Each structure stands twice: as C-alpha cells, then as structure tokens.
Amino acid sequence: MGYIKISKEDTNMVRPHLRSIYEEIGPEKIDELVNAFYPKVYSDPNLIPIFDIVDINEIMRKQRMFLTQFTGGPLLYSEEFGRPAMRHRHLPHEITPTRAKAWLRCMKEAFEEIGLDKLPAGEEFFQRLTQVASIMVNTEEPVK
C-alpha cells in the first residue's frame, strides 16, 4: 500500500484562507464604527456617569486599537497596553445590566448607521460584542 504525496501547492488548495472580520470589513469600517458609536454613548443618560470622566479622544483611540485586535487585525491594543483583559480593566466602573444594554444599543445603532449590519461579517462581529457586553456586567441594578 502506497502513500499519496501532497505538495505544498496542493495543501494550499485544500485549506483555504479563512478571512478574519477585520479582513472582511477593513480598518476604515472600524474608524467609521468608533466615530458613529461614541457620540451615542456620550449622549446616553445611562452611560454618561461612567464616560464623562474619560477624554473622548483617548477612549476612541483605545477603542479603535481594541476593535482592530478583537476582529483579527494587528495587535495594536496589546502592543501598547498589554493583554486586553477588558473585564478587569472595567472593574473600577459600575457596569450594570442596564448600562451593558445601553452600550450594546448604542453599538447596534452605530452598526446600522454605517451599514455594518448589512455586511456578512457584521452579524458575527455584533454577536461577539453582545458576549463582551454581558461579560462586562460587574454591578447589580440599584434597588428602587
């Protein structure tokens, strides 16, 4: 019984390159998303208490770097700040379920505004952000 020898060229044909979300949407869409998202965040009454103490330009810069890395692009965030560990980095902020939902609503509106919701990679991207939002909750709702 013999073996079939597979050349390197043959293995490239067998294993197609799977494109990352970043490759599908490109860095321009990340910029558009961040630019559409933060005005919504800074005008949301549920989110203002945790964002009004942060410089919007710096947070937008960090978000661009994080989303680039999060979607499979260059490791810009890690190169400057180390491992993302986003839940840990957000522990000083009271993130309630209401705030997580407000953040996600702002993100959904930004996706729709820039047409990211219409792209094939947009659905997967938003689903991953939904998971992130739920992981970030670190405070129960205040008792009324």
C-alpha positions in Angstrom: 0.0 0.0 0.0 1.4 3.3 -1.0 1.0 6.9 0.2 0.0 9.9 -1.8 2.5 12.6 -1.6 0.8 16.1 -1.3 2.8 19.0 -2.4 2.7 22.4 -0.6 0.7 23.8 -3.5 -1.9 21.0 -3.0 -2.3 21.8 0.7 -2.9 25.5 -0.1 -5.8 24.4 -2.3 -7.2 22.1 0.4 -7.0 24.6 3.2 -8.4 27.9 2.0 -7.5 31.1 4.0 -10.3 32.0 6.4 -10.7 35.7 6.4 -11.0 37.5 9.8 -13.7 40.0 10.5 -11.0 42.7 10.2 -10.1 41.5 6.7 -13.7 41.5 5.7 -14.6 44.9 7.0 -11.3 46.7 6.9 -9.8 49.4 9.1 -12.0 52.1 7.6 -15.1 50.4 8.9 -13.6 50.3 12.4 -12.9 54.0 12.2 -16.5 54.7 11.0 -17.9 52.5 13.8 -16.0 54.2 16.5 -16.9 57.7 15.1 -20.6 56.8 15.0 -20.6 55.0 18.3 -19.1 57.5 20.8 -21.5 60.4 20.2 -24.3 58.0 21.0 -22.5 56.8 24.2 -21.8 60.3 25.4 -25.4 61.3 24.9 -26.9 58.3 26.7 -28.1 59.2 30.2 -27.3 55.6 31.5 -23.7 55.8 30.2 -22.7 59.4 30.9 -21.8 58.7 34.5 -19.1 56.2 33.5 -17.9 58.0 30.4 -17.9 61.7 31.3 -14.7 61.4 33.3 -12.8 60.0 30.3 -11.4 62.0 27.4 -13.4 61.1 24.4 -10.4 61.3 22.0 -8.4 58.9 24.1 -11.2 56.4 24.6 -11.9 56.5 20.9 -8.2 55.8 20.1 -8.2 52.9 22.5 -11.4 51.5 21.1 -10.0 51.6 17.6 -7.0 49.7 18.7 -9.1 47.2 20.7 -11.6 46.6 17.9 -8.8 46.2 15.4 -7.3 43.4 17.5 -10.7 42.0 18.6 -11.7 41.5 14.9 -8.5 39.7 14.0 -6.4 42.6 12.8 -3.0 43.8 14.1 -2.4 43.5 17.9 -2.4 47.3 18.3 -4.0 47.3 21.8 -1.7 44.6 23.2 1.4 46.3 21.8 0.6 49.5 23.8 -1.3 48.3 26.8 -0.6 44.6 27.2 -3.3 41.9 27.3 -6.7 43.4 26.8 -8.4 41.8 29.9 -11.3 44.1 29.3 -13.5 42.9 32.2 -10.6 43.5 34.6 -9.9 47.0 33.1 -13.5 47.9 33.6 -13.9 46.8 37.2 -13.5 50.3 38.6 -16.7 51.3 36.7 -20.1 50.3 37.8 -21.4 48.4 34.8 -25.0 47.3 35.5 -27.2 45.2 33.2 -28.9 48.4 32.2 -25.6 50.0 31.2 -24.5 47.0 29.3 -27.7 47.0 27.3 -27.4 50.8 26.7 -23.8 50.3 25.5 -25.0 47.5 23.2 -27.9 49.5 21.9 -25.5 52.4 21.0 -23.3 49.9 19.2 -26.2 48.4 17.3 -27.3 51.9 16.2 -23.8 52.7 15.1 -23.6 49.4 13.1 -26.9 50.4 11.4 -25.7 54.0 10.8 -22.6 52.9 8.9 -24.2 49.8 7.2 -22.1 47.3 9.1 -25.2 45.4 9.9 -25.7 44.7 6.2 -22.2 43.1 5.7 -21.8 39.3 6.2 -19.1 39.8 8.9 -21.3 42.4 10.7 -23.6 39.8 12.2 -20.7 37.8 13.7 -19.0 40.9 14.9 -22.1 42.2 16.7 -22.7 38.7 18.2 -19.2 38.8 19.7 -19.8 42.3 21.1 -23.0 41.0 22.7 -21.0 38.4 24.5 -18.5 41.1 25.6 -21.3 43.3 26.9 -22.7 40.5 29.1 -19.2 39.7 30.5 -18.6 43.3 31.5 -21.5 43.5 33.9 -20.0 43.8 37.4 -22.7 45.5 39.5 -26.3 44.7 40.2 -29.0 47.1 39.5 -29.7 49.5 42.3 -32.7 48.6 44.4 -35.5 51.1 43.9 
